[in-house]
Every structure is written in C-alpha cells, then in structure tokens.
Amino acid sequence: MLFVFVFTDYLTTGTFLIEAKDSYFAFSEMDLVMSGGCTPCHVECKKVLHQMATFHHQALMSKPTFEDLYTATSWDYSILGAEALALAGRLEASGAICSGGVDEWGSSLSIITGEAEEIVEIIETLQLSVAPQQVMEARRGVELKAQCVTKWAVEGHLRLFKFQAVKNGLDYSSIPAADFNVFPEYTECRPEVPNEGVVGEKLALATGGEDPVLVVPELLKLFPYSFTSSIPSVSRVVGTSSPTVYPASTVTQSLFRAYYSGCRVRTVNTTGIYVEDTCTLSKRWQNYGLTLQVPDDIPVCSSICIHKAATSHGIALDLQNKQ
C-alpha cells in the first residue's frame, strides 16, 4: 500500500473515473467478468432464430419490445418458414450454442455461437440487418478459418445510445435499444476489413451548415465509430494484457454505431446525416435524432474494459468450462 501512495499518482488527482490516457486496462481474453455471459440461457436454436426474426429485417428494436421476447409463453414459429426451421435443425446437429435470456448483467440477449459459415447463413436466411462490415468480417473468417480456428457469434443485445437533448449543448439523454453484433469468440481472429466503401449512403437529414456532433461529451471521444464525422478518430487496435489463444500483442475491436431514423449512420457533417442507402427510414425513431452508441453502465471501468462489452460478449459461453 505504501508503494501505491509513494510511487503512483493515486493521491494526486480528485478524478473519480480514470481518464483514457491513464487507463491501466487492456484486452484480456480470459477475463469473464468483463465479458458477461448468459450461462442459464441455453434454449432451442429455433427459439433464438424466432427472437432474431422478430426484428423484421430492421436494424433496431425498442427495449420494451425486445424484453417482451423473453417473457412470452408461446411462439409462432410460422414466421421462420421452412428454410429457417431447417437451419435450426442443422445448428442443433452441429453443436451450435443457442442462448436467449437475461445475462449476468441483467440485460436481455439472443445469441448463437457456431462456425463462421453458420453465422453468415443465419444472417442471410433471416435477412438480419447487420452492419455490412461485420458481415464481411464473418465471411472473411470463413476463408481464414484454418489459420485462426475460432467460433463466431451473432448476437441481438440491448445497447445504450445517447442523443442530444439541447441543441449544441453537452446535455445528452440516453435510450436503450437492441441491435445486432457479429464477432469471433477469439478476438485476435477478427480479420482486418476496411469500413470505407462497404455500403452506399444516402442523405437522411440536411443539416443546413451545422455540425450535429460539434459538441459531444468526452465519453463519445473514447471509442471508434463506424461513421465519419468531426469526432476525433480512435484506433480500433487495442493492446493485450495477457496471452491470447493465438499469440497477439494487439486485437481489433468492433466499431460502435450511430443511428438516425432507425438506420445505421455512415457520415455526419455540415451538409447532412447520411445513412446506409439500403435502409428505409423509420418515423418511429426519427424523434430521437442522431443516436450514438456508448458503453453500458459498468462500474469501476475505464475505456478498454468497456470495449470488451461490445467485442467479446460471448466468450463466457464457451470458456466457462475451460477454467
């Protein structure tokens, strides 16, 4: 304890939260506390496919609607169709892990972990609205599976998003909503896939010469986002603090997202807010304006351990039996 007081900056600042530049956290593959699993949630694969299908090809689902999926007592599997039901059978036979329930952090989620090609098939069969870059990462994972053997996962999960409550002010409100994330079980197996040019974009809102993200909380400057804007760019590369399954000094994390009118945002500037050109704008989400993903509220965390919430949420599903 004396060493801490004398040789560190422990008593030199009154800052309650650790600043990004002072973070002592780094990616740790075996740190299950930072992963958050859903141990008692294993269910039939057709049930999880049903939960994912209820997104109806949209990118976002409201928290109440998403949570209702886990209190339902009956399910209409006819919405899946013969192709999806056949896929559910193949997933069961292959040993894929299908989970739907409430995780250790009290958040609802639907997740399927299997081979990379199975994850791609799930996305294509259900026509899930997944970030194009993440779909390309999974497809690249199929090509590279002999070089970096890992399971992959597709996950529908509640995320926290912030939107500006007062124009040009730091007063931001929050809203939880569910969207999809795709990632490898071993994060060092995530292939490098550029985000630029993976999908076309269209103007969703003209901003009339004003920059919607000119003023943002410091929290929004800590993470890499999947859209271009005046927010300072942050590297996707994170250093590792412990040995990984496949030796790596760094890993590549997934990108945080922003939404406007229920569509993933590609560009924000003084001309306008541009979204994926394949997305249909939803009036239901329009009132929230531009919403930006932020980390969930995790106590005693700085930047990198919060990154784990987005990049490696499914590790606990398989690694818990390996301790």
C-alpha positions in Angstrom: 0.0 0.0 0.0 2.9 2.4 0.8 4.3 1.7 -2.7 1.0 2.7 -4.3 0.9 6.0 -2.3 4.5 6.9 -2.9 5.3 5.7 -6.4 2.0 6.3 -8.2 -0.4 9.2 -8.9 -3.0 7.7 -6.6 -3.3 10.8 -4.3 -2.6 13.5 -6.9 -6.0 13.9 -8.5 -9.6 14.0 -7.5 -10.8 12.4 -10.7 -13.3 9.7 -9.9 -13.2 8.0 -13.3 -9.9 7.0 -14.8 -9.2 9.1 -17.9 -8.5 7.3 -21.2 -4.8 8.3 -21.2 -4.3 6.9 -17.8 -6.2 3.6 -18.3 -4.5 0.5 -16.9 -7.0 -1.8 -18.6 -6.3 -3.8 -21.7 -7.9 -6.6 -23.6 -7.8 -9.9 -21.6 -9.2 -12.9 -23.3 -9.9 -14.9 -20.1 -11.5 -12.0 -18.2 -15.0 -13.3 -17.9 -16.1 -10.6 -15.5 -15.6 -8.1 -18.4 -17.3 -10.4 -20.9 -20.7 -11.1 -19.2 -22.2 -14.4 -20.1 -25.6 -16.0 -20.1 -25.0 -19.3 -18.5 -28.6 -20.5 -17.8 -29.9 -19.2 -21.1 -29.4 -22.2 -23.4 -32.6 -22.9 -25.5 -33.6 -24.5 -28.7 -32.0 -22.9 -31.8 -35.4 -22.3 -33.4 -36.4 -20.2 -30.4 -33.4 -17.9 -30.8 -33.9 -17.7 -34.6 -37.5 -16.7 -33.8 -36.3 -14.0 -31.5 -34.0 -12.6 -34.1 -36.6 -12.9 -36.9 -38.9 -10.6 -34.9 -36.6 -7.7 -35.8 -38.4 -8.0 -39.2 -35.2 -7.1 -41.1 -34.8 -3.8 -39.1 -31.6 -2.6 -37.5 -33.1 -1.6 -34.2 -35.7 -2.8 -31.7 -37.0 -0.9 -28.8 -36.2 -2.1 -25.3 -39.8 -3.0 -24.2 -40.4 -5.0 -27.4 -37.1 -6.8 -27.1 -37.6 -7.7 -23.5 -41.1 -9.0 -24.2 -39.4 -11.7 -26.3 -38.2 -13.3 -23.1 -41.4 -13.3 -21.1 -43.6 -14.8 -23.9 -45.1 -18.2 -23.1 -45.9 -19.2 -26.7 -44.2 -18.6 -30.1 -45.5 -18.5 -33.6 -42.7 -20.3 -35.5 -44.5 -19.9 -38.8 -42.7 -16.6 -39.2 -39.5 -18.5 -39.7 -40.5 -20.5 -42.7 -39.3 -23.9 -43.8 -35.7 -22.7 -44.7 -35.1 -21.2 -41.3 -36.6 -24.2 -39.4 -34.3 -26.5 -41.4 -31.4 -24.2 -40.5 -32.4 -24.5 -36.8 -32.2 -28.3 -37.1 -28.7 -28.1 -38.7 -27.5 -25.8 -35.9 -28.7 -28.2 -33.3 -27.0 -31.1 -35.1 -23.7 -29.3 -35.5 -23.4 -28.4 -31.8 -24.0 -24.6 -32.2 -24.7 -22.9 -28.9 -28.1 -21.1 -28.9 -29.0 -18.8 -26.0 -31.8 -16.4 -25.3 -32.5 -14.9 -21.9 -31.1 -12.4 -19.4 -27.3 -12.3 -18.9 -25.2 -11.8 -15.8 -25.5 -8.0 -16.1 -29.3 -8.2 -16.2 -29.6 -7.5 -19.9 -31.7 -9.4 -22.4 -29.9 -11.0 -25.3 -30.3 -13.6 -28.1 -27.0 -15.2 -29.3 -26.0 -18.1 -31.5 -22.3 -19.3 -31.5 -21.1 -21.6 -34.2 -18.9 -21.8 -37.2 -18.3 -18.6 -39.3 -20.2 -20.1 -42.2 -23.2 -20.8 -39.9 -23.3 -17.2 -38.7 -23.3 -16.0 -42.3 -26.1 -18.4 -43.2 -28.2 -17.2 -40.2 -27.8 -13.6 -41.3 -28.6 -14.4 -44.9 -31.5 -16.7 -44.2 -33.3 -14.4 -41.7 -32.1 -11.3 -43.7 -30.9 -9.7 -40.5 -29.9 -6.1 -40.6 -26.3 -6.4 -39.5 -23.5 -3.8 -40.2 -22.1 -4.7 -43.6 -18.5 -4.6 -42.4 -19.3 -7.2 -39.7 -20.9 -9.5 -42.3 -17.7 -9.1 -44.4 -15.6 -10.0 -41.3 -17.6 -13.2 -40.8 -17.2 -14.1 -44.5 -13.5 -13.4 -44.3 -13.5 -15.6 -41.2 -14.8 -18.5 -43.3 -11.8 -18.0 -45.7 -9.3 -17.8 -42.8 -10.7 -20.5 -40.5 -7.7 -22.8 -41.0 -5.3 -20.0 -39.9 -7.2 -18.9 -36.8 -9.7 -21.6 -35.5 -12.5 -19.9 -33.6 -16.2 -19.9 -33.2 -18.2 -16.9 -34.3 -21.4 -15.4 -32.9 -24.3 -13.3 -34.0 -26.0 -11.5 -31.1 -29.1 -9.4 -30.6 -28.5 -7.4 -27.5 -29.6 -4.2 -25.7 -27.2 -1.3 -26.2 -27.1 2.2 -24.8 -27.4 5.2 -27.1 -27.1 8.9 -26.4 -28.8 11.7 -28.2 -28.5 15.5 -27.8 -31.3 16.9 -25.6 -30.3 20.5 -26.1 -29.1 21.8 -29.5 -25.3 22.5 -29.4 -25.2 21.5 -25.8 -23.5 18.8 -23.7 -26.8 17.8 -22.3 -27.3 14.3 -23.8 -30.1 11.9 -22.9 -29.9 8.1 -23.2 -32.1 5.4 -24.7 -31.5 1.6 -24.7 -32.3 -0.3 -27.9 -31.4 -3.7 -29.3 -29.3 -4.2 -32.4 -27.0 -6.9 -33.8 -23.3 -7.6 -33.3 -21.2 -10.2 -35.0 -17.8 -11.2 -33.6 -15.3 -14.1 -33.3 -15.0 -15.9 -30.0 -11.3 -15.3 -30.0 -11.0 -11.6 -30.8 -7.5 -11.9 -32.2 -9.2 -13.9 -35.1 -11.1 -10.9 -36.2 -9.8 -10.1 -39.8 -9.0 -6.7 -41.0 -11.8 -5.5 -43.1 -12.0 -1.7 -44.0 -15.2 0.0 -43.2 -14.9 2.6 -46.1 -17.0 1.9 -49.1 -18.6 -1.3 -47.8 -22.1 0.1 -48.5 -23.6 3.1 -50.3 -25.1 6.0 -48.4 -27.9 8.5 -48.9 -28.9 11.8 -47.3 -31.4 11.3 -44.4 -31.3 14.8 -43.0 -29.9 18.0 -44.3 -28.1 19.9 -41.5 -28.0 23.3 -43.1 -24.4 24.1 -42.5 -24.4 23.0 -38.8 -22.4 20.1 -37.4 -24.6 17.8 -35.3 -21.6 16.4 -33.4 -19.7 19.7 -32.9 -20.4 19.4 -29.1 -20.3 15.9 -27.6 -19.5 14.5 -24.1 -15.9 13.3 -23.6 -17.3 9.7 -23.4 -18.1 9.8 -27.1 -14.4 10.6 -27.9 -13.1 7.4 -26.4 -14.3 4.8 -28.9 -14.0 4.0 -32.6 -17.2 4.6 -34.6 -18.4 3.2 -37.9 -19.2 6.7 -39.4 -17.1 9.6 -40.4 -17.6 12.9 -38.6 -15.7 15.7 -36.7 -15.5 13.5 -33.6 -11.8 12.6 -33.2 -10.9 9.3 -34.7 -9.9 6.5 -32.3 -7.9 3.4 -33.4 -9.7 0.0 -33.4 -6.5 -1.6 -32.2 -6.2 -2.5 -28.5 -3.2 -3.9 -26.7 -3.4 -7.2 -25.0 -2.6 -7.6 -21.3 -2.4 -11.4 -21.1 -1.6 -14.2 -23.5 -4.2 -14.9 -26.2 -5.1 -18.3 -27.7 -3.3 -17.3 -30.8 -0.3 -15.1 -29.8 -1.1 -11.5 -30.5 0.1 -8.2 -28.9 -3.0 -6.4 -30.2 -6.6 -7.2 -31.2 -9.0 -5.3 -33.4 -12.3 -4.3 -31.8 -15.6 -3.8 -33.4 -16.9 -0.4 -34.2 -19.5 1.5 -32.3 -22.5 2.6 -34.3 -24.8 5.6 -34.7 -28.4 5.6 -35.9 -30.8 8.0 -37.4 -34.4 7.1 -38.1 -33.6 3.5 -37.4 -30.8 3.4 -39.9 -27.1 2.9 -39.4 -25.2 6.2 -40.0 -22.3 6.4 -42.4 -21.4 10.1 -42.4 -22.2 13.2 -40.3 -21.1 16.6 -41.5 -22.3 20.2 -42.0 -24.2 19.1 -45.1 -26.2 16.3 -43.5 -26.6 13.0 -41.9 -26.1 10.1 -44.3 -27.2 6.6 -43.7 -26.9 3.2 -45.5 -28.7 3.5 -48.8 -30.4 0.1 -48.4 -32.2 1.2 -45.2 -35.8 2.5 -45.1 -36.1 5.5 -42.7 -38.4 4.9 -39.8 -40.5 7.7 -38.3 -40.7 5.8 -35.1 -37.0 6.6 -34.4 -36.8 10.0 -36.0 -37.8 11.9 -32.9 -34.6 10.8 -31.2 -32.5 12.4 -33.9 -28.9 11.2 -34.2 -28.2 8.5 -31.6 -24.7 7.4 -30.8 -23.7 4.1 -29.1 -21.9 4.4 -25.8 -20.7 1.7 -23.3 -23.2 0.2 -21.0 -23.1 1.4 -17.4 -20.4 -0.8 -15.9 -18.9 0.2 -12.5 -15.2 0.7 -11.9 -14.3 0.6 -15.6 -12.2 2.8 -17.8 -12.0 2.6 -21.6 -10.7 -0.8 -22.6 -12.7 -3.0 -20.3 -15.8 -1.3 -21.5 -14.7 -2.1 -25.1 -15.0 -5.8 -24.1 -18.7 -5.4 -23.7 -19.0 -4.8 -27.4 -16.3 -7.1 -28.7 -16.2 -10.3 -26.7 -19.6 -10.6 -25.0 -20.0 -14.3 -26.0 -16.6 -15.6 -24.7 -18.2 -16.8 -21.4 -20.5 -19.2 -23.3 -17.6 -21.5 -24.2 -14.8 -20.7 -21.9 -16.5 -21.2 -18.6 -16.0 -24.9 -18.9 -12.3 -24.5 -19.5 -11.3 -22.9 -16.3 
